[in-house]
Each structure stands twice: as C-alpha cells, then as structure tokens.
Amino acid sequence: MRALTVIPEKSGSLEVRDMPEPVAGQDELLVEGIAFGVCATDREIAAGNFGSAPPGEDRLVLGHESLGRVLTAPHDSGFTAGDLVVGIVRRPDPVPCGACARGEFDMCRNNRYTERGIKQRHGYGSQRWTVETEYAVQLDPALGATGVLMEPATIVAKAWEQIERVSTRSWSEPRRVLVTGAGPIGLLAALLGTQRGLDVHVLALPDKGIQPAMTHSLGATYHSDPLPEVADRIEPDILIEATGAPAIAMAAMTHTAPAGIVCLTGISPTGRELTIDAGATNRRIVLENHLIFGSINANKRHYRQAAHALATADQNWLTGLITRRIPLEQATEAFTAGRDDIKVMVEL
C-alpha cells in the first residue's frame, strides 16, 4: 500500500512510500482512500516545523483532510460497503479533561489529545485506512470528490456555531458579515454565511481571477481595498478572519459595528512584530462591547453540521474550490503553492 509520509521535524523528508496494509479492528471501518486535501498545516509539517509520529515509529502518514469509501464495516455499525465517509481528525486525551469527557475534544484543556496526520496518529493519506466507527462520518454520495472539503468545512461550521452562541449575550439581529481571506476557509465561511441569509462580503488581495469569481458566484460582494476602508463602509456585525496575517488579525479586532463579534480562525506566524496604538485598540473594544474569540478544530457535531452545509450547497460551486488534482505518486507537488490555488487535492 502506498502512502504520503514524512519524518516529523525533518525538512525534506516528504516521500510517497510503501506502508503496511491496515487491518480493521472490531469496531473499525476498512476504507479505500479516494483523496485527501493539502493545507498550510500539512506544508508546515513537511517543512519540519512540527508534527509527531505514532509512538515507536519514525514516519507519520500525512493527510487529515480525508475522503474514502467503506470496504468493510462491522455488523450493525450503521455503515455499509460503498458508503462515502470521512474520518474525524482529533481524538480526546486519555485522562480525559472535562471537555474531552463530554465529547468537546476540540476544546481539550490539557493538550494531551492526538490528531490523525498531525500528532501521534497516522493520517488518511494512504490508499487504504481504518477508522473507528465512532469517528467516521457519512457523506451524501452526491458530493463525490467535493467531499474532500469536509474537514475545512468543519472549521467554519464550528466558527459559525460559536458566533451564534456568543451572540445570545444580548439582542442580536446580524445583517452583514465580512470574511477576510478567500482561501478554502474564507470561502467556505462565506458559503455558510450566505446559507444563513446574511449580506456577505469577502476581502482578499487579488482584484481579479478565481477568488473574486467564486465570491460573486455565491452572491457575495468581493473587496480588495484595505480592511479599515472596507469595514468603515459596510460596518459588519460579524467578522471572520481567515488569513492569519498579523496586521489583518489586529485590524479585525476593532473594525466591526458596535457590539460586533470577531472570530479569528487564521493561525499567524510567530516572530513578526507590529506597532499599534494599544490604548486606542483597548478603548474601542471596551467602549463598543466587541467580542473577540479564536476557533480551531472541530468535534463530531461540527462534522455533521458541515456535512449538511456541503450537501445543500451548489455542487458546481464546491467543485470550483478544488483547483488542482494531483495523483498520489506526484503528491509532493501539492506542497508548492500555486498562484491560483484554493484547494489542492491528492487523488489516491
């Protein structure tokens, strides 16, 4: 069986190689891998920045954005051969902390969780893989290859759930949302905003090309002006930051309508310093009752929410998010970002 592997924390070790065939346990599915998506996290692991292999092993199979088809399933598991499925990324810590004990493992308090393709567990970037039935989610078969968008969709499903939860702190009737960034997370966040009937605006650097086109296809408005100018014009009630660019993340915190909600989903690189007026930033946040929070990862509830969002979306639009499809034996090509890339998919 072939799989995409890496030696964690060793740059240049990315390699497609033979790995042992997986054997499904009593409560596991055996799955034929269809594809997996490549994101910034995978590229950082390949660059040697972080990641960890399963205990006792040198290599880690990459691929946390999964898509596969069930080959075998336990009797009465709810799954049958041929089902289109994805595997959940995170597993709760063994202690467990209070959040993990309640199924909220995306909010783990002690960082002892493990993650497929990232931390101490092999990922889904192999021609066959197994997954516990408890951590598998069935997809609408009509999704086909666009089901590979499931994992990034869970990130924004959680973000929207959290936004709607915290909005109950006071009267709330949001009208406009501004999403910064037009990669997979940003555009999927915009999709879920339009599904909620909001006036959606997307801000990104390119002023032409696929990102504006995909935004307009949603019925949303695209901007490429500086964030303060756009925010002052539209006064968003909700701002979802999906670039991770430090300057944009800082500007997002103070550029919503009064009592606005800012959700930070982009992870910023370290070591980049900015000069800001900290007093003015604090003053605006306090006087206007802004709420700012970060959101990452997802639990099983968010996977189900994402599955519903994808199943009800325009399938042609979802297909447009997948801008490159690369065969497994050439998978290393997916780790060099292309100019017009949104989502790069490796076919298994």
C-alpha positions, 0 to 999 in steps of 0.5 A: 500500500502506498502512502504520503509520509514524512519524518516529523521535524525533518525538512525534506523528508516528504516521500510517497512510500510503501506502508503496511496494509491496515487491518480493521479492528472490531469496531473499525471501518476498512476504507479505500482512500479516494483523496485527501486535501493539502493545507498550510498545516500539512506544508508546515509539517513537511517543512519540519516545523512540527508534527509527531509520529505514532509512538515507536515509529519514525514516519507519520502518514500525512493527510487529515483532510480525508475522503474514502469509501467503506470496504468493510464495516462491522455488523450493525455499525450503521455503515455499509460497503460503498458508503462515502465517509470521512474520518474525524481528525482529533481524538480526546486525551486519555485522562480525559479533561472535562471537555474531552469527557463530554465529547468537546475534544476540540476544546481539550484543556490539557493538550494531551489529545492526538490528531490523525496526520498531525500528532501521534496518529497516522493520517488518511493519506494512504490508499487504504485506512481504518477508522473507528466507527465512532469517528467516521462520518457519512457523506451524501454520495452526491458530493463525490470528490467535493467531499474532500472539503469536509474537514475545512468545512468543519472549521467554519461550521464550528466558527459559525456555531460559536458566533451564534452562541456568543451572540445570545449575550444580548439582542442580536439581529446580524445583517452583514458579515465580512470574511477576510481571506478567500482561501478554502476557509474564507470561502467556505465561511462565506458559503455558510454565511450566505446559507444563513441569509446574511449580506456577505462580503469577502476581502482578499488581495487579488482584484481579479481571477478565481477568488473574486469569481467564486465570491460573486458566484455565491452572491457575495460582494468581493473587496480588495481595498484595505480592511479599515476602508472596507469595514468603515463602509459596510460596518459588519456585525460579524467578522471572520478572519481567515488569513492569519496575517498579523496586521489583518488579525489586529485590524479585525479586532476593532473594525466591526459595528458596535457590539460586533463579534470577531472570530479569528480562525487564521493561525499567524506566524510567530516572530513578526512584530507590529506597532499599534496604538494599544490604548486606542485598540483597548478603548474601542473594544471596551467602549463598543462591547466587541467580542473577540474569540479564536476557533480551531478544530472541530468535534463530531457535531461540527462534522455533521453540521458541515456535512449538511452545509456541503450537501445543500450547497451548489455542487458546481460551486464546491467543485470550483474550490478544488483547483488542482488534482494531483495523483498520489505518486506526484503528491509532493507537488501539492506542497508548492503553492500555486498562484491560483490555488484554493484547494489542492487535492491528492487523488489516491 
